[in-house]
Amino acid sequence: MSEDPATYAPNTEPGSARNPRHVELWRVLHPSETMRPRVLDEQAAAGYTGRAAATLRNLRYEDRKRIARGEKPLGPGWLMLGGKIVYPLQDWHDVMGLDRWMEESAVPYGEQERAA
């Protein structure tokens, strides 16, 4: 939810103002409402970008070949973290994050470049 937790955390007493201590407890119990993760696994990254997990795997496979040839990767950046492939949301050192990748690869209004 994009709302501030203070607007939907329950009151401690009927008719009373929001209790700040109770709002803090709400934030602890519902961290997904107030914190954004730094990395996403493949399935979450696929959902976040609106792509299939197989598409991200294929992009990663092709980008490994591009990187080996000294070319710029076309897909989002990824990291190995604890033996698992994860995708950072924001840029992480020299790895492009999902947010910037989507901004740079988006085609406004779906217009494709036309060959002259």
C-alpha positions as CSV (number, residue, x, y, z in Angstrom):
1,M,0.0,0.0,0.0
2,S,1.2,3.5,-0.7
3,E,-0.7,5.0,2.3
4,D,1.2,6.0,5.4
5,P,0.7,3.3,8.1
6,A,-0.5,6.0,10.5
7,T,-3.6,6.4,8.4
8,Y,-4.7,2.7,8.6
9,A,-3.1,1.4,11.8
10,P,-5.9,0.5,14.3
11,N,-6.7,2.8,17.2
12,T,-5.8,1.6,20.7
13,E,-9.1,3.0,22.1
14,P,-12.3,3.7,20.3
15,G,-12.7,7.3,19.5
16,S,-9.1,8.2,20.4
17,A,-6.3,9.7,18.3
18,R,-3.8,7.3,16.7
19,N,-1.3,6.1,19.3
20,P,2.3,6.7,17.9
21,R,3.6,3.7,19.8
22,H,1.0,1.5,18.2
23,V,1.9,2.8,14.8
24,E,5.5,1.9,15.4
25,L,4.5,-1.6,16.4
26,W,2.4,-1.8,13.1
27,R,5.5,-0.8,11.1
28,V,7.6,-3.6,12.8
29,L,4.9,-6.2,12.3
30,H,4.3,-5.1,8.7
31,P,7.7,-4.2,7.3
32,S,6.6,-4.7,3.6
33,E,4.3,-1.7,4.1
34,T,7.2,0.6,5.0
35,M,10.4,-0.9,3.6
36,R,11.5,-1.6,0.1
37,P,13.8,-4.6,-0.4
38,R,17.2,-3.9,-1.9
39,V,17.2,-7.1,-4.1
40,L,14.6,-9.4,-5.6
41,D,14.9,-13.0,-6.5
42,E,14.2,-14.1,-10.1
43,Q,10.5,-14.7,-9.6
44,A,9.9,-11.4,-7.8
45,A,12.0,-9.5,-10.4
46,A,9.9,-11.0,-13.1
47,G,6.8,-9.8,-11.5
48,Y,8.3,-6.4,-10.7
49,T,9.3,-5.8,-14.4
50,G,6.2,-7.5,-15.9
51,R,8.4,-10.1,-17.7
52,A,8.5,-13.9,-17.4
53,A,11.2,-15.4,-15.3
54,A,12.4,-17.3,-18.4
55,T,12.9,-14.0,-20.2
56,L,15.2,-12.8,-17.4
57,R,17.1,-16.1,-17.6
58,N,17.5,-15.7,-21.3
59,L,18.6,-12.1,-21.0
60,R,21.1,-13.1,-18.3
61,Y,22.5,-16.0,-20.5
62,E,22.9,-13.7,-23.5
63,D,24.4,-10.9,-21.4
64,R,27.1,-13.3,-20.1
65,K,28.1,-13.8,-23.7
66,R,28.0,-10.0,-24.4
67,I,30.1,-9.2,-21.3
68,A,32.7,-11.9,-22.3
69,R,33.0,-10.1,-25.7
70,G,33.4,-6.7,-23.9
71,E,29.9,-5.5,-25.0
72,K,27.3,-3.7,-22.9
73,P,24.6,-6.0,-21.4
74,L,21.0,-5.5,-22.6
75,G,19.2,-7.0,-19.7
76,P,19.0,-5.9,-16.0
77,G,22.0,-6.3,-13.8
78,W,22.2,-9.3,-11.4
79,L,24.3,-10.4,-8.5
80,M,25.2,-13.7,-6.8
81,L,24.3,-13.4,-3.2
82,G,24.7,-16.5,-1.0
83,G,24.8,-18.7,-4.1
84,K,21.5,-17.3,-5.4
85,I,21.0,-14.9,-8.3
86,V,19.3,-11.7,-7.3
87,Y,18.4,-8.5,-9.0
88,P,19.1,-5.1,-7.3
89,L,16.3,-2.5,-7.5
90,Q,18.8,0.4,-7.5
91,D,22.2,0.5,-9.1
92,W,24.7,-1.5,-7.1
93,H,28.3,-0.4,-7.8
94,D,28.7,-1.1,-11.5
95,V,25.5,-3.2,-11.8
96,M,22.4,-1.6,-13.3
97,G,19.4,-1.9,-11.1
98,L,15.9,-2.9,-12.2
99,D,14.5,0.6,-11.9
100,R,17.1,2.2,-14.2
101,W,17.0,-0.7,-16.6
102,M,13.2,-0.3,-17.0
103,E,13.6,3.4,-17.5
104,E,16.3,3.0,-20.2
105,S,14.7,0.1,-22.0
106,A,11.1,1.5,-22.1
107,V,9.7,2.6,-25.4
108,P,7.3,5.6,-25.0
109,Y,3.9,4.8,-26.5
110,G,5.3,1.5,-27.9
111,E,6.9,3.3,-30.9
112,Q,9.6,1.3,-32.6
113,E,12.4,2.9,-34.5
114,R,11.7,2.6,-38.2
115,A,14.4,1.8,-40.8
116,A,14.9,4.7,-43.2
